[in-house]
Amino acid sequence: MIIAYLFACAAPPPQAPENLEDLCKFIFARIDAEDEGELQAGLVNLYDWLNTDDNLDQTAEGYQVYPIEQAAVDNLDDVTRIIGEKQMGAAVAFTHNFDIIDVASASFVQYWPTVSGSDYEIYERDFTQDASCILEKTCIWNEYDNYSISSWAGLVTVESDLHGQVRWVSTDYGDMLVQRTWMKTPAIITPESLGIRVDAQYFVSVIIPYQDNKSIRANATWIETEYGALPVSEDWAKSQIVSTMVKQEEAIEIWLTDEGY
């Protein structure tokens, strides 16, 4: 079958360098720390790593990363989470021709279906404080809930409910904006007969000041999923996670350009 061939034949992304992978996990686990010293150190180390040799260019192509540690998800909220064997992860860094504020606005303040051009039946995002306070730096911390119903490849409908946090952190390289999200409950996938599951997703993003008023958005995500009856290879699934992350960053860049930012 042609569809089986398309789903199965894909090279996996290369394994991420250990220091990049460790830094992504380190930052995810510490975004809400009262003492931001360790978080600052992690962000500075991430900046240094991305700006060493050709690391930034290599990361733009995307890497796969090993599962996140159990300790990093134990205290996100009052839900008990267990890291499963099916977890897959990826990391991507994208250089934007726009500053941190513009990229942040497009990433999680503007209406995402419009920015991304994605097909959503419902998309709702509710901040605990007005979202503009992050963009105006009148607050250094904000949180939000995000509920959505979307279509995946025209085959299934995905209903998901996640929680997000964003935080400004001052570093020796300027202010950086850190974002962390996680699914509050497993996604609801229809039709159920396909046996597809998305039990968890964790995401961390750092928007970093870069040369000439540009910015770097470095992202990592970890997803626990099973594809059920679909003829999907693990290599294909990993490559699709990277591809989706890159396409999202490209959509942000296109939207900001089209809107004249």
Backbone as CSV, one residue per row, in Angstrom:
resi,resn,N_x,N_y,N_z,CA_x,CA_y,CA_z,C_x,C_y,C_z
1,MET,0.839,-1.203,0.000,0.000,0.000,0.000,0.871,1.249,0.000
2,ILE,0.477,2.234,-0.818,1.241,3.469,-0.911,1.230,4.212,0.421
3,ILE,0.077,4.223,1.097,-0.009,4.970,2.353,0.944,4.385,3.387
4,ALA,1.057,3.056,3.417,1.986,2.429,4.362,3.417,2.813,4.034
5,TYR,3.725,2.890,2.759,5.071,3.281,2.342,5.370,4.708,2.784
6,LEU,4.404,5.601,2.622,4.623,7.002,2.987,4.812,7.165,4.478
7,PHE,4.031,6.431,5.267,4.134,6.548,6.706,5.414,5.909,7.236
8,ALA,5.864,4.837,6.598,6.952,4.061,7.166,8.335,4.541,6.761
9,CYS,8.467,5.121,5.575,9.793,5.425,5.049,10.208,6.851,5.380
10,ALA,10.963,7.006,6.422,11.501,8.305,6.805,12.689,8.074,7.713
11,ALA,13.752,8.834,7.471,14.922,8.725,8.338,14.643,9.459,9.641
12,PRO,15.078,8.907,10.760,14.851,9.596,12.033,15.760,10.810,12.146
13,PRO,15.356,11.820,12.908,16.265,12.946,13.155,17.496,12.460,13.912
14,PRO,18.629,13.131,13.765,19.815,12.736,14.528,19.593,12.949,16.022
15,GLN,20.315,12.198,16.828,20.215,12.340,18.275,20.827,13.673,18.705
16,ALA,20.149,14.377,19.587,20.639,15.675,20.048,21.916,15.516,20.849
17,PRO,22.825,16.486,20.732,24.002,16.487,21.611,23.555,16.494,23.074
18,GLU,24.302,15.830,23.910,23.903,15.670,25.305,23.712,17.005,26.007
19,ASN,24.587,17.984,25.724,24.454,19.261,26.433,23.189,20.004,26.035
20,LEU,22.789,19.938,24.766,21.531,20.575,24.351,20.355,19.893,25.019
21,GLU,20.334,18.582,24.981,19.237,17.831,25.585,19.137,18.116,27.079
22,ASP,20.259,18.093,27.772,20.260,18.347,29.214,19.794,19.755,29.538
23,LEU,20.199,20.729,28.723,19.791,22.107,28.974,18.284,22.290,28.790
24,CYS,17.711,21.669,27.776,16.268,21.766,27.562,15.509,21.191,28.753
25,LYS,15.937,20.031,29.242,15.284,19.409,30.386,15.493,20.241,31.653
26,PHE,16.692,20.785,31.812,17.038,21.612,32.972,16.141,22.846,33.040
27,ILE,15.962,23.513,31.902,15.157,24.732,31.858,13.685,24.413,32.074
28,PHE,13.195,23.336,31.453,11.799,22.935,31.662,11.500,22.753,33.143
29,ALA,12.401,22.098,33.855,12.159,21.758,35.256,12.246,22.950,36.192
30,ARG,12.855,24.061,35.745,13.135,25.168,36.665,12.454,26.483,36.317
31,ILE,11.516,26.485,35.401,10.900,27.740,34.994,10.183,28.422,36.160
32,ASP,9.667,27.654,37.116,8.905,28.248,38.216,9.703,28.341,39.519
33,ALA,11.019,28.184,39.444,11.833,28.240,40.658,11.797,29.634,41.280
34,GLU,11.666,29.693,42.607,11.660,30.991,43.289,13.001,31.692,43.129
35,ASP,14.078,30.951,43.280,15.418,31.482,43.067,15.781,31.202,41.608
36,GLU,15.889,32.259,40.811,16.089,32.052,39.377,17.560,31.890,38.993
37,GLY,18.441,31.774,39.982,19.869,31.674,39.695,20.217,30.509,38.785
38,GLU,19.698,29.304,39.107,19.987,28.142,38.276,19.373,28.298,36.887
39,LEU,18.163,28.860,36.829,17.511,29.078,35.539,18.327,30.053,34.689
40,GLN,18.807,31.125,35.301,19.663,32.068,34.573,20.899,31.372,34.019
41,ALA,21.528,30.547,34.844,22.729,29.835,34.407,22.422,28.909,33.240
42,GLY,21.277,28.218,33.307,20.894,27.334,32.219,20.656,28.081,30.925
43,LEU,20.039,29.249,31.007,19.765,30.052,29.814,21.054,30.594,29.201
44,VAL,21.968,31.030,30.048,23.261,31.514,29.551,24.015,30.376,28.863
45,ASN,23.984,29.200,29.459,24.654,28.050,28.849,24.015,27.661,27.521
46,LEU,22.688,27.784,27.434,22.008,27.495,26.169,22.430,28.502,25.105
47,TYR,22.482,29.777,25.473,22.926,30.814,24.535,24.346,30.514,24.049
48,ASP,25.228,30.209,24.986,26.622,29.933,24.616,26.708,28.732,23.684
49,TRP,25.929,27.699,23.977,25.994,26.500,23.149,25.483,26.784,21.733
50,LEU,24.361,27.480,21.626,23.796,27.772,20.312,24.726,28.652,19.483
51,ASN,25.498,29.496,20.135,26.367,30.419,19.422,27.814,29.919,19.322
52,THR,28.000,28.638,19.502,29.316,28.015,19.341,29.359,27.233,18.031
53,ASP,30.398,27.475,17.232,30.594,26.752,15.969,29.316,26.817,15.127
54,ASP,28.880,25.689,14.583,27.677,25.680,13.745,26.489,25.044,14.477
55,ASN,26.487,25.109,15.807,25.417,24.470,16.575,24.037,25.008,16.230
56,LEU,23.923,26.333,16.036,22.616,26.914,15.727,22.088,26.384,14.399
57,ASP,22.935,26.346,13.385,22.509,25.831,12.084,22.112,24.365,12.166
58,GLN,22.876,23.597,12.922,22.568,22.176,13.056,21.245,21.962,13.778
59,THR,20.989,22.748,14.810,19.771,22.582,15.591,18.545,23.022,14.814
60,ALA,18.728,23.937,13.859,17.615,24.362,13.009,17.054,23.203,12.200
61,GLU,17.879,22.191,11.950,17.423,21.010,11.212,16.644,20.052,12.106
62,GLY,16.794,20.206,13.416,16.039,19.381,14.356,16.778,18.152,14.828
63,TYR,16.624,17.858,16.117,17.203,16.676,16.739,16.106,15.900,17.460
64,GLN,16.316,14.598,17.623,15.483,13.844,18.542,16.137,13.872,19.918
65,VAL,15.339,13.839,20.958,15.859,13.856,22.323,15.235,12.707,23.107
66,TYR,15.967,12.235,24.098,15.487,11.143,24.934,14.367,11.632,25.854
67,PRO,13.581,10.714,26.433,12.463,11.098,27.297,12.882,12.020,28.438
68,ILE,11.952,12.870,28.817,12.174,13.758,29.945,12.133,12.935,31.232
69,GLU,12.820,13.409,32.261,12.885,12.652,33.510,11.582,12.770,34.300
70,GLN,11.297,11.724,35.070,10.086,11.691,35.876,10.011,12.878,36.837
71,ALA,11.133,13.231,37.457,11.138,14.309,38.450,10.689,15.638,37.865
72,ALA,10.897,15.833,36.558,10.544,17.103,35.936,9.044,17.303,35.811
73,VAL,8.259,16.218,35.880,6.811,16.333,35.684,6.022,15.991,36.946
74,ASP,6.722,15.630,38.018,6.027,15.185,39.230,5.220,16.285,39.903
75,ASN,5.678,17.534,39.803,5.032,18.609,40.564,4.462,19.703,39.677
76,LEU,4.063,19.347,38.470,3.475,20.351,37.584,2.119,20.820,38.102
77,ASP,1.336,19.883,38.613,0.022,20.184,39.190,-0.362,19.016,40.080
78,ASP,-1.658,18.827,40.329,-2.077,17.757,41.250,-2.367,16.444,40.521
79,VAL,-1.976,16.341,39.256,-2.183,15.115,38.484,-0.949,14.225,38.592
80,THR,-1.151,12.946,38.831,-0.042,11.990,38.872,0.314,11.587,37.444
81,ARG,1.568,11.756,37.085,2.020,11.426,35.735,3.138,10.404,35.797
82,ILE,3.106,9.471,34.858,4.144,8.451,34.754,4.732,8.534,33.350
83,ILE,6.043,8.713,33.251,6.697,8.750,31.943,6.632,7.363,31.322
84,GLY,6.024,7.283,30.141,5.821,5.997,29.495,6.949,5.618,28.544
85,GLU,6.909,4.377,28.107,7.941,3.862,27.212,7.808,4.406,25.792
86,LYS,6.641,4.943,25.449,6.391,5.403,24.084,6.745,6.872,23.875
87,GLN,7.327,7.517,24.873,7.615,8.940,24.741,8.691,9.199,23.690
88,MET,8.431,10.183,22.832,9.395,10.633,21.830,9.580,12.134,21.988
89,GLY,10.795,12.610,21.726,11.071,14.027,21.894,11.861,14.599,20.746
90,ALA,11.813,15.926,20.638,12.549,16.617,19.582,12.919,18.009,20.050
91,ALA,13.991,18.548,19.468,14.439,19.917,19.763,14.764,20.620,18.454
92,VAL,14.352,21.879,18.367,14.570,22.696,17.168,14.879,24.122,17.609
93,ALA,15.822,24.776,16.940,16.083,26.203,17.155,15.886,26.936,15.837
94,PHE,15.181,28.052,15.880,14.853,28.795,14.662,15.252,30.258,14.848
95,THR,15.943,30.809,13.870,16.325,32.217,13.925,15.256,33.067,13.256
96,HIS,14.643,33.961,14.025,13.596,34.848,13.502,14.173,36.225,13.185
97,ASN,13.664,36.838,12.142,14.073,38.185,11.759,13.268,39.243,12.492
98,PHE,12.806,38.908,13.675,11.992,39.803,14.487,12.447,39.688,15.938
99,ASP,12.147,40.720,16.734,12.625,40.709,18.111,11.761,39.819,19.001
100,ILE,12.184,39.696,20.244,11.525,38.788,21.181,10.046,39.113,21.347
101,ILE,9.713,40.384,21.491,8.322,40.763,21.728,7.434,40.335,20.574
102,ASP,7.880,40.566,19.349,7.084,40.191,18.176,6.898,38.674,18.100
103,VAL,7.973,37.944,18.324,7.895,36.478,18.253,7.004,35.940,19.367
104,ALA,7.117,36.509,20.554,6.257,36.082,21.663,4.792,36.340,21.343
105,SER,4.510,37.508,20.782,3.134,37.846,20.432,2.549,36.831,19.468
106,ALA,3.305,36.495,18.433,2.821,35.529,17.441,2.720,34.125,18.012
107,SER,3.634,33.785,18.926,3.718,32.411,19.439,2.566,32.042,20.359
108,PHE,2.187,32.953,21.277,1.183,32.536,22.259,0.230,33.642,22.716
109,VAL,0.235,34.802,22.035,-0.725,35.846,22.380,-1.755,36.016,21.263
110,GLN,-1.293,36.132,20.034,-2.214,36.230,18.905,-3.007,34.933,18.750
111,TYR,-4.090,35.011,17.971,-4.949,33.855,17.751,-4.192,32.842,16.902
112,TRP,-3.777,31.721,17.521,-2.871,30.785,16.883,-3.386,30.193,15.569
113,PRO,-4.658,29.849,15.424,-5.114,29.335,14.129,-4.851,30.305,12.976
114,THR,-4.942,31.619,13.247,-4.659,32.601,12.204,-3.164,32.655,11.907
115,VAL,-2.346,32.636,12.944,-0.898,32.688,12.749,-0.410,31.441,12.017
116,SER,-0.870,30.287,12.445,-0.354,29.021,11.919,-1.028,28.563,10.643
117,GLY,-2.228,29.090,10.386,-2.983,28.612,9.247,-3.521,27.208,9.432
118,SER,-3.566,26.747,10.681,-4.009,25.387,10.980,-5.531,25.319,11.064
119,ASP,-6.029,24.101,10.925,-7.471,23.861,10.908,-7.948,23.491,12.307
120,TYR,-8.546,24.452,13.004,-9.093,24.213,14.337,-10.600,24.426,14.317
121,GLU,-11.309,23.509,14.933,-12.749,23.694,15.118,-13.008,24.640,16.282
122,ILE,-12.198,24.478,17.343,-12.268,25.349,18.522,-10.852,25.652,18.965
123,TYR,-10.590,26.895,19.340,-9.294,27.249,19.923,-9.533,28.357,20.938
124,GLU,-9.296,28.047,22.219,-9.526,28.998,23.300,-8.293,29.080,24.190
125,ARG,-7.866,30.312,24.492,-6.711,30.514,25.365,-7.078,31.586,26.391
126,ASP,-6.964,31.246,27.663,-7.346,32.160,28.741,-6.175,32.358,29.692
127,PHE,-5.688,33.606,29.791,-4.578,33.960,30.677,-5.089,34.327,32.067
128,THR,-4.269,34.080,33.084,-4.633,34.492,34.435,-4.525,36.004,34.594
129,GLN,-3.589,36.626,33.863,-3.491,38.077,33.758,-3.603,38.428,32.280
130,ASP,-3.897,39.695,31.988,-3.964,40.101,30.591,-2.660,39.728,29.888
131,ALA,-2.777,39.118,28.736,-1.591,38.632,28.024,-0.629,39.752,27.672
132,SER,-1.126,40.962,27.526,-0.274,42.078,27.131,0.768,42.420,28.179
133,CYS,0.547,42.000,29.432,1.510,42.356,30.480,2.872,41.717,30.227
134,ILE,2.898,40.533,29.601,4.171,39.907,29.256,4.849,40.689,28.144
135,LEU,4.079,41.081,27.137,4.651,41.812,26.009,5.140,43.197,26.426
136,GLU,4.455,43.799,27.377,4.821,45.141,27.848,5.791,45.086,29.030
137,LYS,6.077,43.886,29.505,6.967,43.657,30.644,6.476,44.337,31.921
138,THR,5.170,44.461,32.048,4.598,44.944,33.306,4.368,43.790,34.277
139,CYS,4.545,42.561,33.783,4.602,41.383,34.652,5.732,40.508,34.130
140,ILE,6.330,39.727,35.012,7.399,38.819,34.560,6.909,37.378,34.522
141,TRP,5.664,37.138,34.937,5.123,35.782,35.005,3.659,35.815,34.602
142,ASN,3.249,34.852,33.810,1.844,34.711,33.460,1.565,33.242,33.168
143,GLU,0.296,32.856,33.302,-0.111,31.485,33.021,-1.384,31.501,32.190
144,TYR,-1.651,30.383,31.535,-2.860,30.309,30.721,-3.321,28.863,30.566
145,ASP,-4.603,28.717,30.235,-5.173,27.429,29.855,-5.531,27.485,28.386
146,ASN,-5.347,26.370,27.699,-5.533,26.330,26.254,-6.346,25.078,25.882
147,TYR,-7.555,25.302,25.374,-8.417,24.200,24.963,-8.608,24.270,23.454
148,SER,-8.489,23.135,22.779,-8.637,23.154,21.326,-9.184,21.833,20.802
149,ILE,-9.828,21.923,19.653,-10.244,20.763,18.872,-9.738,20.982,17.460
150,SER,-8.932,20.051,16.965,-8.322,20.223,15.654,-8.384,18.922,14.872
151,SER,-8.077,19.042,13.569,-8.038,17.886,12.692,-6.597,17.542,12.385
152,TRP,-6.250,16.256,12.406,-4.898,15.810,12.087,-4.927,15.020,10.792
153,ALA,-4.301,15.593,9.775,-4.156,14.935,8.468,-5.503,14.556,7.856
154,GLY,-6.576,15.184,8.313,-7.892,14.856,7.791,-8.394,13.490,8.205
155,LEU,-7.645,12.822,9.089,-7.993,11.454,9.477,-8.648,11.381,10.843
156,VAL,-8.188,12.215,11.762,-8.679,12.138,13.134,-8.930,13.537,13.679
157,THR,-9.744,13.592,14.720,-9.993,14.832,15.450,-9.331,14.718,16.818
158,VAL,-8.624,15.774,17.201,-7.866,15.779,18.451,-8.416,16.880,19.361
159,GLU,-8.889,16.490,20.532,-9.366,17.437,21.543,-8.347,17.453,22.680
160,SER,-7.774,18.620,22.942,-6.713,18.679,23.958,-6.911,19.866,24.883
161,ASP,-6.367,19.722,26.088,-6.492,20.728,27.138,-5.134,20.842,27.815
162,LEU,-4.476,21.983,27.670,-3.131,22.130,28.241,-3.024,23.375,29.104
163,HIS,-1.961,23.413,29.883,-1.661,24.569,30.723,-0.306,25.129,30.319
164,GLY,-0.197,26.458,30.299,1.053,27.089,29.912,1.522,28.111,30.938
165,GLN,2.828,28.310,30.977,3.450,29.307,31.848,4.512,30.053,31.049
166,VAL,4.631,31.352,31.267,5.672,32.148,30.609,6.350,33.030,31.660
167,ARG,7.659,33.231,31.478,8.432,33.969,32.475,9.579,34.727,31.817
168,TRP,9.716,35.992,32.176,10.894,36.773,31.792,12.034,36.465,32.754
169,VAL,13.231,36.303,32.203,14.413,36.065,33.019,15.534,36.964,32.508
170,SER,16.126,37.736,33.411,17.250,38.601,33.042,18.540,37.795,33.068
171,THR,19.355,37.942,32.010,20.630,37.232,31.935,21.712,38.195,31.457
172,ASP,22.931,37.716,31.443,24.051,38.527,30.951,23.915,38.839,29.459
173,TYR,23.073,38.085,28.764,22.866,38.303,27.331,21.555,39.023,27.040
174,GLY,20.966,39.599,28.071,19.697,40.293,27.905,18.538,39.475,28.446
175,ASP,17.361,40.056,28.401,16.168,39.374,28.897,15.753,38.272,27.930
176,MET,15.459,37.103,28.494,14.969,35.979,27.699,13.586,35.597,28.201
177,LEU,12.765,35.077,27.297,11.403,34.692,27.643,11.278,33.176,27.559
178,VAL,10.910,32.568,28.685,10.805,31.115,28.779,9.328,30.731,28.849
179,GLN,8.978,29.680,28.127,7.603,29.179,28.096,7.612,27.682,28.368
180,ARG,6.653,27.228,29.163,6.501,25.801,29.437,5.026,25.442,29.341
181,THR,4.719,24.336,28.655,3.340,23.864,28.595,3.302,22.362,28.822
182,TRP,2.121,21.891,29.240,1.896,20.456,29.363,0.402,20.173,29.222
183,MET,0.085,18.990,28.721,-1.297,18.556,28.635,-1.801,18.211,30.027
184,LYS,-2.976,18.754,30.381,-3.527,18.489,31.706,-4.100,17.083,31.799
185,THR,-4.622,16.591,30.709,-5.183,15.240,30.628,-4.856,14.678,29.246
186,PRO,-4.928,13.359,29.081,-4.714,12.804,27.744,-5.689,13.396,26.731
187,ALA,-5.230,13.537,25.506,-6.086,14.055,24.450,-7.208,13.059,24.148
188,ILE,-8.324,13.589,23.661,-9.442,12.746,23.211,-9.349,12.642,21.692
189,ILE,-9.166,11.430,21.202,-8.953,11.200,19.775,-10.153,10.464,19.197
190,THR,-10.704,10.994,18.107,-11.780,10.308,17.402,-11.425,10.198,15.925
191,PRO,-11.807,9.103,15.267,-12.591,7.989,15.801,-11.759,7.080,16.705
192,GLU,-12.363,6.579,17.767,-11.660,5.731,18.715,-11.214,4.414,18.088
193,SER,-11.892,4.003,17.018,-11.599,2.708,16.400,-10.180,2.623,15.849
194,LEU,-9.528,3.777,15.596,-8.161,3.762,15.078,-7.138,3.408,16.155
195,GLY,-7.530,3.548,17.405,-6.623,3.196,18.496,-5.487,4.178,18.706
196,ILE,-5.623,5.401,18.199,-4.580,6.413,18.370,-4.695,7.017,19.765
197,ARG,-3.536,7.216,20.420,-3.514,7.815,21.750,-2.451,8.906,21.807
198,VAL,-2.789,9.993,22.472,-1.804,11.007,22.846,-2.002,11.221,24.344
199,ASP,-1.178,10.570,25.133,-1.386,10.553,26.574,-0.744,11.729,27.295
200,ALA,0.289,12.310,26.707,0.966,13.425,27.369,1.807,14.181,26.360
201,GLN,1.983,15.468,26.626,2.931,16.275,25.861,3.493,17.363,26.769
202,TYR,4.808,17.507,26.725,5.514,18.528,27.490,6.329,19.363,26.506
203,PHE,6.375,20.669,26.757,7.008,21.572,25.797,7.718,22.687,26.545
204,VAL,8.907,23.054,26.082,9.614,24.208,26.624,10.167,25.024,25.468
205,SER,10.103,26.345,25.612,10.588,27.250,24.581,11.341,28.398,25.243
206,VAL,12.430,28.807,24.614,13.186,29.972,25.075,13.357,30.919,23.890
207,ILE,12.908,32.154,24.060,13.124,33.164,23.026,14.296,34.024,23.477
208,ILE,15.325,34.071,22.633,16.630,34.613,22.997,16.962,35.811,22.117
209,PRO,17.429,36.931,22.691,17.845,38.060,21.844,19.036,37.675,20.979
210,TYR,19.010,38.153,19.731,20.056,37.800,18.793,20.495,39.061,18.061
211,GLN,21.429,38.935,17.182,22.028,40.079,16.502,21.017,40.865,15.668
212,ASP,21.233,42.199,15.597,20.422,43.075,14.741,18.931,42.964,15.014
213,ASN,18.564,42.957,16.294,17.155,42.910,16.692,16.430,41.668,16.208
214,LYS,17.157,40.605,15.993,16.542,39.327,15.679,16.368,38.533,16.973
215,SER,15.886,37.320,16.854,15.762,36.461,18.032,15.854,34.997,17.612
216,ILE,16.240,34.188,18.562,16.266,32.740,18.376,15.170,32.152,19.255
217,ARG,14.363,31.278,18.682,13.392,30.533,19.495,13.826,29.076,19.514
218,ALA,14.283,28.635,20.680,14.744,27.261,20.864,13.659,26.476,21.593
219,ASN,13.213,25.387,20.981,12.093,24.626,21.506,12.459,23.158,21.698
220,ALA,11.852,22.549,22.693,11.929,21.102,22.845,10.565,20.585,23.272
221,THR,10.203,19.418,22.767,8.926,18.821,23.156,9.102,17.332,23.367
222,TRP,8.265,16.783,24.247,8.256,15.353,24.527,6.804,14.892,24.463
223,ILE,6.531,13.876,23.644,5.158,13.433,23.401,5.050,11.934,23.653
224,GLU,4.016,11.544,24.393,3.725,10.133,24.601,2.512,9.779,23.747
225,THR,2.744,9.005,22.702,1.671,8.718,21.756,1.787,7.315,21.195
226,GLU,0.650,6.789,20.758,0.590,5.534,20.029,-0.298,5.759,18.816
227,TYR,0.087,5.180,17.685,-0.614,5.433,16.436,-1.619,4.345,16.081
228,GLY,-1.810,3.380,16.955,-2.868,2.402,16.774,-2.815,1.695,15.437
229,ALA,-3.924,1.785,14.692,-4.067,1.065,13.431,-3.334,1.715,12.266
230,LEU,-2.836,2.935,12.456,-2.138,3.589,11.356,-0.776,2.934,11.120
231,PRO,-0.390,2.756,9.850,0.893,2.106,9.536,2.068,3.070,9.690
232,VAL,2.379,3.415,10.943,3.370,4.450,11.235,4.611,3.828,11.864
233,SER,5.763,4.132,11.314,7.009,3.681,11.929,7.463,4.711,12.963
234,GLU,8.271,4.268,13.905,8.784,5.185,14.925,9.663,6.257,14.294
235,ASP,10.447,5.883,13.298,11.294,6.870,12.625,10.450,7.942,11.955
236,TRP,9.361,7.528,11.300,8.474,8.499,10.661,7.877,9.431,11.705
237,ALA,7.435,8.864,12.826,6.817,9.680,13.868,7.790,10.727,14.394
238,LYS,9.035,10.335,14.630,10.038,11.276,15.122,10.299,12.378,14.093
239,SER,10.383,11.988,12.827,10.636,12.987,11.788,9.473,13.969,11.684
240,GLN,8.247,13.498,11.922,7.083,14.375,11.845,7.033,15.367,13.003
241,ILE,7.496,14.957,14.174,7.540,15.886,15.298,8.473,17.051,14.965
242,VAL,9.654,16.740,14.433,10.599,17.789,14.036,10.009,18.650,12.937
243,SER,9.429,18.013,11.924,8.857,18.754,10.800,7.768,19.709,11.260
244,THR,6.916,19.254,12.166,5.840,20.110,12.682,6.398,21.306,13.426
245,MET,7.430,21.090,14.237,8.030,22.197,14.993,8.639,23.237,14.051
246,VAL,9.331,22.776,13.016,9.931,23.705,12.055,8.843,24.481,11.316
247,LYS,7.785,23.802,10.895,6.700,24.455,10.162,6.011,25.510,11.019
248,GLN,5.893,25.261,12.312,5.290,26.252,13.205,6.136,27.522,13.270
249,GLU,7.450,27.351,13.345,8.321,28.526,13.373,8.274,29.267,12.038
250,GLU,8.235,28.546,10.939,8.122,29.178,9.622,6.812,29.945,9.508
251,ALA,5.734,29.388,10.069,4.441,30.073,10.036,4.488,31.376,10.834
252,ILE,5.177,31.358,11.969,5.337,32.588,12.764,6.075,33.644,11.953
253,GLU,7.150,33.245,11.298,7.947,34.184,10.505,7.123,34.767,9.356
254,ILE,6.372,33.933,8.676,5.537,34.401,7.555,4.459,35.349,8.049
255,TRP,3.819,35.001,9.154,2.736,35.844,9.672,3.258,37.216,10.093
256,LEU,4.367,37.243,10.797,4.949,38.521,11.221,5.337,39.376,10.010
257,THR,5.860,38.741,8.989,6.232,39.485,7.764,4.984,40.024,7.077
258,ASP,3.970,39.196,6.940,2.745,39.617,6.263,2.014,40.712,7.027
259,GLU,2.109,40.679,8.364,1.423,41.692,9.164,2.227,42.983,9.298
260,GLY,3.433,43.018,8.744,4.231,44.230,8.732,4.854,44.588,10.051
261,TYR,5.211,43.596,10.838,5.864,43.866,12.132,7.287,44.401,11.909
